[in-house]
């Protein structure tokens, strides 16, 4: 049997105000995984893409649950971006046996518990980030009320104690211009994490970066063999 046949499916989880189509299919992730002999499964988060779009914030308290319901039985590899990466961590916390490897993209300090930076510069950056997300919400095809309901939920930061039991190998990857960084507070809390920082890359441009795609596919043993 070809060793590729026993490797698990790859679950792709997009970020806030985007979709499987925009984040993964358009840049060619599905084709690359198929060329590597891997089954790719894209899951739209609640309120996004083809998923249901409730408008009550309470419906978004558990965004990992609906993803878990769509995952196949047995271990999978997960590539998650931004809110999708946070969701991947929540899935692994709910049942570590469901995850073989995780690529956590565009998350770092921003999902960890710790002291906040109340400086004027930090407040200006926060306002800029909100403007960028507002622009994403207004993208054609998005449902504004459902996305704003999702965005309004204050999600509990992770602590080192929470993450200490997650033994699955993780790649924490982000650009050095990403507001979610640095990656080390998250990576240091994970027992088996590798960090990769991409120079000149910001949060929103990460999914289409060839350097991200190459690193993620290599980490989960899904580099296409075109020889």
Secondary structure, DSSP 4 states (H G I P E B T S, - for coil): --GGGGSPPEEEE--TT--HIIIIITTTHHHHHHHTT--EEEEPPTTSTTS-----GGGGS-SHHHHHHHSPSS-EEEEEETHHHHHHHHHHHH-GGGEEEEEEES-SGGGB------SHHHHHHHHHHHHHHHHHHTSTT--HHHHHHHHT--PPPB-HHHHTT--SEEEEEEETT-TT--SHHHHHHSTTEEEEEETT--TTTGGG-HHHHHHHHHHTT------
